[in-house]
Amino acid sequence: MNKGVNVCRLCHDGIHDLYDEMQLAKQFSTPEALLADEALQRHFAWVAKKK
């Protein structure tokens, strides 16, 4: 649980809106796992349009 993935603030906030710390540690501990999630893909696409 000491590993982390660097993301921008908007992505970080969106990730935590959808998943708690334990879910992230168990299911989404890599950038690939985050990018594979359909709900997060939609959020990341929205963030990309904002930048």
All heavy atoms as a GROMACS GRO file, in nm:
protein
  410
    1MET      N    1   0.082  -0.120   0.000
    1MET     CA    2   0.000   0.000   0.000
    1MET      C    3   0.086   0.126   0.000
    1MET      O    4   0.034   0.234   0.007
    1MET     CB    5  -0.095   0.000   0.118
    1MET     CG    6  -0.188  -0.117   0.117
    1MET     SD    7  -0.360  -0.099   0.161
    1MET     CE    8  -0.384   0.045   0.247
    2ASN      N    9   0.214   0.109  -0.012
    2ASN     CA   10   0.302   0.225  -0.016
    2ASN      C   11   0.328   0.275  -0.156
    2ASN      O   12   0.392   0.377  -0.173
    2ASN     CB   13   0.436   0.192   0.052
    2ASN     CG   14   0.420   0.171   0.200
    2ASN    OD1   15   0.330   0.227   0.260
    2ASN    ND2   16   0.504   0.089   0.259
    3LYS      N   17   0.280   0.202  -0.256
    3LYS     CA   18   0.300   0.244  -0.394
    3LYS      C   19   0.196   0.349  -0.429
    3LYS      O   20   0.088   0.354  -0.374
    3LYS     CB   21   0.283   0.125  -0.488
    3LYS     CG   22   0.400   0.030  -0.487
    3LYS     CD   23   0.379  -0.091  -0.573
    3LYS     CE   24   0.329  -0.057  -0.710
    3LYS     NZ   25   0.317  -0.173  -0.798
    4GLY      N   26   0.231   0.431  -0.526
    4GLY     CA   27   0.138   0.532  -0.572
    4GLY      C   28   0.155   0.554  -0.721
    4GLY      O   29   0.252   0.510  -0.781
    5VAL      N   30   0.058   0.620  -0.778
    5VAL     CA   31   0.061   0.655  -0.919
    5VAL      C   32   0.046   0.806  -0.928
    5VAL      O   33  -0.046   0.863  -0.868
    5VAL     CB   34  -0.055   0.585  -0.995
    5VAL    CG1   35  -0.059   0.629  -1.140
    5VAL    CG2   36  -0.041   0.433  -0.986
    6ASN      N   37   0.138   0.871  -0.996
    6ASN     CA   38   0.131   1.017  -1.010
    6ASN      C   39   0.027   1.055  -1.116
    6ASN      O   40   0.034   1.007  -1.230
    6ASN     CB   41   0.267   1.073  -1.051
    6ASN     CG   42   0.367   1.065  -0.939
    6ASN    OD1   43   0.332   1.080  -0.823
    6ASN    ND2   44   0.491   1.042  -0.973
    7VAL      N   45  -0.068   1.138  -1.075
    7VAL     CA   46  -0.170   1.190  -1.167
    7VAL      C   47  -0.194   1.336  -1.134
    7VAL      O   48  -0.160   1.383  -1.024
    7VAL     CB   49  -0.303   1.111  -1.158
    7VAL    CG1   50  -0.286   0.966  -1.201
    7VAL    CG2   51  -0.360   1.116  -1.018
    8CYS      N   52  -0.254   1.408  -1.226
    8CYS     CA   53  -0.285   1.549  -1.200
    8CYS      C   54  -0.396   1.559  -1.094
    8CYS      O   55  -0.464   1.461  -1.062
    8CYS     CB   56  -0.327   1.619  -1.329
    8CYS     SG   57  -0.492   1.577  -1.388
    9ARG      N   58  -0.415   1.679  -1.042
    9ARG     CA   59  -0.513   1.701  -0.936
    9ARG      C   60  -0.655   1.667  -0.981
    9ARG      O   61  -0.731   1.603  -0.907
    9ARG     CB   62  -0.505   1.846  -0.887
    9ARG     CG   63  -0.612   1.888  -0.787
    9ARG     CD   64  -0.626   1.801  -0.664
    9ARG     NE   65  -0.504   1.781  -0.591
    9ARG     CZ   66  -0.491   1.696  -0.489
    9ARG    NH1   67  -0.593   1.624  -0.447
    9ARG    NH2   68  -0.376   1.682  -0.428
   10LEU      N   69  -0.694   1.707  -1.102
   10LEU     CA   70  -0.830   1.677  -1.149
   10LEU      C   71  -0.853   1.526  -1.160
   10LEU      O   72  -0.959   1.476  -1.124
   10LEU     CB   73  -0.857   1.744  -1.284
   10LEU     CG   74  -0.883   1.892  -1.282
   10LEU    CD1   75  -0.894   1.946  -1.425
   10LEU    CD2   76  -1.009   1.925  -1.204
   11CYS      N   77  -0.754   1.455  -1.212
   11CYS     CA   78  -0.767   1.309  -1.222
   11CYS      C   79  -0.771   1.246  -1.083
   11CYS      O   80  -0.852   1.158  -1.056
   11CYS     CB   81  -0.652   1.251  -1.304
   11CYS     SG   82  -0.664   1.288  -1.480
   12HIS      N   83  -0.685   1.293  -0.994
   12HIS     CA   84  -0.680   1.243  -0.857
   12HIS      C   85  -0.816   1.258  -0.789
   12HIS      O   86  -0.869   1.163  -0.729
   12HIS     CB   87  -0.573   1.319  -0.779
   12HIS     CG   88  -0.563   1.278  -0.637
   12HIS    ND1   89  -0.632   1.342  -0.536
   12HIS    CD2   90  -0.491   1.180  -0.576
   12HIS    CE1   91  -0.604   1.284  -0.422
   12HIS    NE2   92  -0.518   1.186  -0.442
   13ASP      N   93  -0.874   1.375  -0.800
   13ASP     CA   94  -1.004   1.398  -0.736
   13ASP      C   95  -1.111   1.307  -0.795
   13ASP      O   96  -1.195   1.253  -0.722
   13ASP     CB   97  -1.045   1.544  -0.750
   13ASP     CG   98  -0.955   1.637  -0.668
   13ASP    OD1   99  -0.882   1.588  -0.580
   13ASP    OD2  100  -0.959   1.759  -0.694
   14GLY      N  101  -1.110   1.290  -0.927
   14GLY     CA  102  -1.209   1.203  -0.992
   14GLY      C  103  -1.192   1.058  -0.952
   14GLY      O  104  -1.291   0.986  -0.931
   15ILE      N  105  -1.069   1.013  -0.940
   15ILE     CA  106  -1.043   0.875  -0.898
   15ILE      C  107  -1.102   0.853  -0.759
   15ILE      O  108  -1.170   0.754  -0.733
   15ILE     CB  109  -0.891   0.847  -0.900
   15ILE    CG1  110  -0.840   0.842  -1.044
   15ILE    CG2  111  -0.859   0.717  -0.825
   15ILE    CD1  112  -0.688   0.846  -1.056
   16HIS      N  113  -1.078   0.947  -0.667
   16HIS     CA  114  -1.127   0.930  -0.530
   16HIS      C  115  -1.277   0.953  -0.518
   16HIS      O  116  -1.338   0.907  -0.421
   16HIS     CB  117  -1.049   1.022  -0.434
   16HIS     CG  118  -0.915   0.967  -0.402
   16HIS    ND1  119  -0.895   0.860  -0.317
   16HIS    CD2  120  -0.792   1.002  -0.446
   16HIS    CE1  121  -0.766   0.833  -0.309
   16HIS    NE2  122  -0.701   0.918  -0.387
   17ASP      N  123  -1.338   1.019  -0.614
   17ASP     CA  124  -1.485   1.029  -0.615
   17ASP      C  125  -1.547   0.893  -0.642
   17ASP      O  126  -1.657   0.863  -0.596
   17ASP     CB  127  -1.532   1.127  -0.722
   17ASP     CG  128  -1.512   1.272  -0.684
   17ASP    OD1  129  -1.486   1.300  -0.564
   17ASP    OD2  130  -1.519   1.358  -0.773
   18LEU      N  131  -1.476   0.808  -0.716
   18LEU     CA  132  -1.530   0.678  -0.756
   18LEU      C  133  -1.485   0.562  -0.666
   18LEU      O  134  -1.560   0.467  -0.646
   18LEU     CB  135  -1.489   0.646  -0.900
   18LEU     CG  136  -1.547   0.737  -1.007
   18LEU    CD1  137  -1.482   0.709  -1.141
   18LEU    CD2  138  -1.698   0.716  -1.016
   19TYR      N  139  -1.363   0.570  -0.614
   19TYR     CA  140  -1.306   0.457  -0.541
   19TYR      C  141  -1.239   0.501  -0.412
   19TYR      O  142  -1.175   0.605  -0.408
   19TYR     CB  143  -1.204   0.383  -0.629
   19TYR     CG  144  -1.264   0.331  -0.756
   19TYR    CD1  145  -1.234   0.389  -0.879
   19TYR    CD2  146  -1.354   0.225  -0.754
   19TYR    CE1  147  -1.291   0.342  -0.996
   19TYR    CE2  148  -1.411   0.177  -0.870
   19TYR     CZ  149  -1.379   0.237  -0.991
   19TYR     OH  150  -1.438   0.190  -1.106
   20ASP      N  151  -1.251   0.417  -0.309
   20ASP     CA  152  -1.184   0.448  -0.182
   20ASP      C  153  -1.041   0.393  -0.183
   20ASP      O  154  -1.000   0.322  -0.276
   20ASP     CB  155  -1.263   0.397  -0.063
   20ASP     CG  156  -1.275   0.245  -0.057
   20ASP    OD1  157  -1.182   0.174  -0.103
   20ASP    OD2  158  -1.377   0.197  -0.005
   21GLU      N  159  -0.965   0.426  -0.081
   21GLU     CA  160  -0.823   0.388  -0.073
   21GLU      C  161  -0.802   0.238  -0.084
   21GLU      O  162  -0.709   0.192  -0.149
   21GLU     CB  163  -0.763   0.440   0.057
   21GLU     CG  164  -0.754   0.589   0.068
   21GLU     CD  165  -0.648   0.650  -0.023
   21GLU    OE1  166  -0.554   0.579  -0.064
   21GLU    OE2  167  -0.661   0.769  -0.052
   22MET      N  168  -0.888   0.160  -0.017
   22MET     CA  169  -0.870   0.015  -0.019
   22MET      C  170  -0.895  -0.042  -0.158
   22MET      O  171  -0.821  -0.128  -0.204
   22MET     CB  172  -0.962  -0.052   0.084
   22MET     CG  173  -0.931  -0.198   0.105
   22MET     SD  174  -0.760  -0.233   0.156
   22MET     CE  175  -0.755  -0.159   0.316
   23GLN      N  176  -1.000   0.005  -0.226
   23GLN     CA  177  -1.026  -0.040  -0.363
   23GLN      C  178  -0.909  -0.005  -0.454
   23GLN      O  179  -0.868  -0.087  -0.537
   23GLN     CB  180  -1.152   0.024  -0.418
   23GLN     CG  181  -1.280  -0.029  -0.360
   23GLN     CD  182  -1.398   0.050  -0.412
   23GLN    OE1  183  -1.406   0.170  -0.390
   23GLN    NE2  184  -1.487  -0.017  -0.483
   24LEU      N  185  -0.857   0.114  -0.439
   24LEU     CA  186  -0.745   0.156  -0.521
   24LEU      C  187  -0.622   0.068  -0.496
   24LEU      O  188  -0.555   0.026  -0.590
   24LEU     CB  189  -0.712   0.303  -0.496
   24LEU     CG  190  -0.817   0.402  -0.545
   24LEU    CD1  191  -0.788   0.541  -0.493
   24LEU    CD2  192  -0.825   0.401  -0.697
   25ALA      N  193  -0.594   0.039  -0.371
   25ALA     CA  194  -0.478  -0.042  -0.337
   25ALA      C  195  -0.491  -0.184  -0.391
   25ALA      O  196  -0.394  -0.241  -0.440
   25ALA     CB  197  -0.459  -0.046  -0.185
   26LYS      N  198  -0.611  -0.239  -0.385
   26LYS     CA  199  -0.631  -0.378  -0.426
   26LYS      C  200  -0.653  -0.394  -0.576
   26LYS      O  201  -0.608  -0.492  -0.635
   26LYS     CB  202  -0.751  -0.438  -0.351
   26LYS     CG  203  -0.724  -0.461  -0.205
   26LYS     CD  204  -0.844  -0.522  -0.138
   26LYS     CE  205  -0.816  -0.552   0.009
   26LYS     NZ  206  -0.932  -0.613   0.076
   27GLN      N  207  -0.724  -0.302  -0.639
   27GLN     CA  208  -0.766  -0.321  -0.778
   27GLN      C  209  -0.698  -0.228  -0.877
   27GLN      O  210  -0.695  -0.258  -0.996
   27GLN     CB  211  -0.917  -0.301  -0.789
   27GLN     CG  212  -0.997  -0.400  -0.709
   27GLN     CD  213  -1.145  -0.365  -0.709
   27GLN    OE1  214  -1.182  -0.253  -0.677
   27GLN    NE2  215  -1.227  -0.461  -0.746
   28PHE      N  216  -0.648  -0.114  -0.833
   28PHE     CA  217  -0.599  -0.012  -0.925
   28PHE      C  218  -0.462   0.039  -0.886
   28PHE      O  219  -0.438   0.159  -0.879
   28PHE     CB  220  -0.698   0.105  -0.929
   28PHE     CG  221  -0.836   0.066  -0.975
   28PHE    CD1  222  -0.937   0.048  -0.882
   28PHE    CD2  223  -0.864   0.047  -1.108
   28PHE    CE1  224  -1.065   0.013  -0.924
   28PHE    CE2  225  -0.990   0.011  -1.151
   28PHE     CZ  226  -1.091  -0.006  -1.058
   29SER      N  227  -0.368  -0.051  -0.865
   29SER     CA  228  -0.236  -0.010  -0.817
   29SER      C  229  -0.138   0.021  -0.929
   29SER      O  230  -0.022   0.054  -0.900
   29SER     CB  231  -0.179  -0.118  -0.725
   29SER     OG  232  -0.164  -0.239  -0.797
   30THR      N  233  -0.183   0.013  -1.053
   30THR     CA  234  -0.095   0.047  -1.166
   30THR      C  235  -0.165   0.145  -1.257
   30THR      O  236  -0.290   0.151  -1.261
   30THR     CB  237  -0.059  -0.078  -1.248
   30THR    OG1  238  -0.178  -0.128  -1.311
   30THR    CG2  239   0.005  -0.186  -1.163
   31PRO      N  240  -0.089   0.222  -1.334
   31PRO     CA  241  -0.153   0.312  -1.432
   31PRO      C  242  -0.239   0.235  -1.532
   31PRO      O  243  -0.346   0.281  -1.570
   31PRO     CB  244  -0.035   0.379  -1.502
   31PRO     CG  245   0.078   0.369  -1.406
   31PRO     CD  246   0.055   0.241  -1.330
   32GLU      N  247  -0.194   0.116  -1.570
   32GLU     CA  248  -0.270   0.034  -1.666
   32GLU      C  249  -0.407  -0.004  -1.611
   32GLU      O  250  -0.506  -0.003  -1.684
   32GLU     CB  251  -0.190  -0.091  -1.703
   32GLU     CG  252  -0.063  -0.064  -1.780
   32GLU     CD  253   0.055  -0.022  -1.691
   32GLU    OE1  254   0.050  -0.038  -1.568
   32GLU    OE2  255   0.152   0.030  -1.748
   33ALA      N  256  -0.412  -0.038  -1.483
   33ALA     CA  257  -0.540  -0.074  -1.422
   33ALA      C  258  -0.634   0.046  -1.416
   33ALA      O  259  -0.754   0.032  -1.442
   33ALA     CB  260  -0.517  -0.131  -1.282
   34LEU      N  261  -0.581   0.162  -1.385
   34LEU     CA  262  -0.664   0.283  -1.383
   34LEU      C  263  -0.718   0.313  -1.523
   34LEU      O  264  -0.836   0.344  -1.539
   34LEU     CB  265  -0.583   0.403  -1.332
   34LEU     CG  266  -0.544   0.401  -1.185
   34LEU    CD1  267  -0.442   0.509  -1.156
   34LEU    CD2  268  -0.666   0.415  -1.096
   35LEU      N  269  -0.632   0.303  -1.623
   35LEU     CA  270  -0.672   0.335  -1.759
   35LEU      C  271  -0.769   0.233  -1.818
   35LEU      O  272  -0.844   0.265  -1.910
   35LEU     CB  273  -0.548   0.346  -1.849
   35LEU     CG  274  -0.458   0.466  -1.820
   35LEU    CD1  275  -0.328   0.453  -1.897
   35LEU    CD2  276  -0.529   0.595  -1.854
   36ALA      N  277  -0.770   0.112  -1.765
   36ALA     CA  278  -0.860   0.008  -1.815
   36ALA      C  279  -1.003   0.023  -1.762
   36ALA      O  280  -1.096  -0.035  -1.819
   36ALA     CB  281  -0.805  -0.130  -1.779
   37ASP      N  282  -1.021   0.099  -1.657
   37ASP     CA  283  -1.153   0.114  -1.595
   37ASP      C  284  -1.241   0.208  -1.678
   37ASP      O  285  -1.202   0.321  -1.709
   37ASP     CB  286  -1.138   0.170  -1.454
   37ASP     CG  287  -1.270   0.178  -1.382
   37ASP    OD1  288  -1.322   0.071  -1.344
   37ASP    OD2  289  -1.322   0.289  -1.367
   38GLU      N  290  -1.359   0.161  -1.716
   38GLU     CA  291  -1.448   0.237  -1.804
   38GLU      C  292  -1.492   0.370  -1.744
   38GLU      O  293  -1.494   0.473  -1.814
   38GLU     CB  294  -1.571   0.151  -1.837
   38GLU     CG  295  -1.637   0.188  -1.966
   38GLU     CD  296  -1.742   0.087  -2.005
   38GLU    OE1  297  -1.706  -0.028  -2.033
   38GLU    OE2  298  -1.860   0.125  -2.005
   39ALA      N  299  -1.527   0.371  -1.618
   39ALA     CA  300  -1.571   0.496  -1.554
   39ALA      C  301  -1.456   0.596  -1.549
   39ALA      O  302  -1.476   0.716  -1.572
   39ALA     CB  303  -1.624   0.467  -1.415
   40LEU      N  304  -1.336   0.548  -1.519
   40LEU     CA  305  -1.222   0.638  -1.514
   40LEU      C  306  -1.183   0.686  -1.654
   40LEU      O  307  -1.140   0.800  -1.670
   40LEU     CB  308  -1.103   0.569  -1.445
   40LEU     CG  309  -1.120   0.550  -1.295
   40LEU    CD1  310  -1.006   0.468  -1.238
   40LEU    CD2  311  -1.134   0.683  -1.223
   41GLN      N  312  -1.200   0.603  -1.755
   41GLN     CA  313  -1.172   0.646  -1.893
   41GLN      C  314  -1.256   0.767  -1.928
   41GLN      O  315  -1.207   0.863  -1.987
   41GLN     CB  316  -1.201   0.533  -1.992
   41GLN     CG  317  -1.102   0.421  -1.990
   41GLN     CD  318  -1.144   0.306  -2.079
   41GLN    OE1  319  -1.241   0.314  -2.155
   41GLN    NE2  320  -1.071   0.196  -2.070
   42ARG      N  321  -1.384   0.764  -1.890
   42ARG     CA  322  -1.472   0.878  -1.917
   42ARG      C  323  -1.424   1.002  -1.842
   42ARG      O  324  -1.423   1.113  -1.897
   42ARG     CB  325  -1.616   0.845  -1.879
   42ARG     CG  326  -1.683   0.750  -1.975
   42ARG     CD  327  -1.833   0.739  -1.950
   42ARG     NE  328  -1.866   0.689  -1.817
   42ARG     CZ  329  -1.872   0.562  -1.785
   42ARG    NH1  330  -1.848   0.468  -1.874
   42ARG    NH2  331  -1.904   0.525  -1.662
   43HIS      N  332  -1.384   0.984  -1.718
   43HIS     CA  333  -1.336   1.098  -1.640
   43HIS      C  334  -1.208   1.154  -1.700
   43HIS      O  335  -1.193   1.276  -1.714
   43HIS     CB  336  -1.313   1.060  -1.493
   43HIS     CG  337  -1.257   1.172  -1.412
   43HIS    ND1  338  -1.333   1.282  -1.379
   43HIS    CD2  339  -1.133   1.193  -1.364
   43HIS    CE1  340  -1.257   1.367  -1.311
   43HIS    NE2  341  -1.136   1.314  -1.301
   44PHE      N  342  -1.114   1.067  -1.736
   44PHE     CA  343  -0.988   1.113  -1.793
   44PHE      C  344  -1.010   1.185  -1.925
   44PHE      O  345  -0.942   1.284  -1.955
   44PHE     CB  346  -0.891   0.996  -1.812
   44PHE     CG  347  -0.852   0.926  -1.683
   44PHE    CD1  348  -0.818   0.792  -1.684
   44PHE    CD2  349  -0.849   0.994  -1.562
   44PHE    CE1  350  -0.781   0.727  -1.567
   44PHE    CE2  351  -0.812   0.930  -1.444
   44PHE     CZ  352  -0.778   0.796  -1.447
   45ALA      N  353  -1.106   1.138  -2.004
   45ALA     CA  354  -1.138   1.206  -2.131
   45ALA      C  355  -1.192   1.346  -2.103
   45ALA      O  356  -1.158   1.442  -2.173
   45ALA     CB  357  -1.239   1.123  -2.211
   46TRP      N  358  -1.276   1.359  -2.000
   46TRP     CA  359  -1.330   1.490  -1.962
   46TRP      C  360  -1.216   1.583  -1.918
   46TRP      O  361  -1.211   1.699  -1.959
   46TRP     CB  362  -1.432   1.473  -1.850
   46TRP     CG  363  -1.484   1.602  -1.796
   46TRP    CD1  364  -1.581   1.680  -1.849
   46TRP    CD2  365  -1.440   1.667  -1.676
   46TRP    NE1  366  -1.601   1.790  -1.771
   46TRP    CE2  367  -1.514   1.786  -1.664
   46TRP    CE3  368  -1.344   1.637  -1.580
   46TRP    CZ2  369  -1.497   1.873  -1.559
   46TRP    CZ3  370  -1.326   1.726  -1.475
   46TRP    CH2  371  -1.402   1.842  -1.466
   47VAL      N  372  -1.125   1.530  -1.837
   47VAL     CA  373  -1.011   1.610  -1.790
   47VAL      C  374  -0.927   1.655  -1.910
   47VAL      O  375  -0.884   1.771  -1.915
   47VAL     CB  376  -0.925   1.531  -1.689
   47VAL    CG1  377  -0.795   1.603  -1.660
   47VAL    CG2  378  -1.003   1.509  -1.560
   48ALA      N  379  -0.903   1.567  -2.005
   48ALA     CA  380  -0.822   1.600  -2.121
   48ALA      C  381  -0.882   1.717  -2.199
   48ALA      O  382  -0.809   1.801  -2.252
   48ALA     CB  383  -0.805   1.479  -2.211
   49LYS      N  384  -1.014   1.723  -2.206
   49LYS     CA  385  -1.081   1.833  -2.276
   49LYS      C  386  -1.067   1.965  -2.200
   49LYS      O  387  -1.069   2.072  -2.260
   49LYS     CB  388  -1.229   1.803  -2.294
   49LYS     CG  389  -1.257   1.694  -2.393
   49LYS     CD  390  -1.404   1.668  -2.404
   49LYS     CE  391  -1.432   1.547  -2.491
   49LYS     NZ  392  -1.575   1.516  -2.494
   50LYS      N  393  -1.054   1.958  -2.068
   50LYS     CA  394  -1.042   2.078  -1.985
   50LYS      C  395  -0.905   2.143  -1.996
   50LYS      O  396  -0.890   2.260  -1.970
   50LYS     CB  397  -1.068   2.045  -1.837
   50LYS     CG  398  -1.201   1.980  -1.806
   50LYS     CD  399  -1.313   2.078  -1.811
   50LYS     CE  400  -1.321   2.154  -1.681
   50LYS     NZ  401  -1.424   2.255  -1.684
   51LYS      N  402  -0.803   2.065  -2.030
   51LYS     CA  403  -0.665   2.115  -2.030
   51LYS      C  404  -0.627   2.175  -2.163
   51LYS      O  405  -0.662   2.147  -2.266
   51LYS     CB  406  -0.569   2.004  -1.994
   51LYS     CG  407  -0.585   1.966  -1.848
   51LYS     CD  408  -0.476   1.873  -1.806
   51LYS     CE  409  -0.483   1.860  -1.655
   51LYS     NZ  410  -0.365   1.823  -1.594
   0.00000   0.00000   0.00000
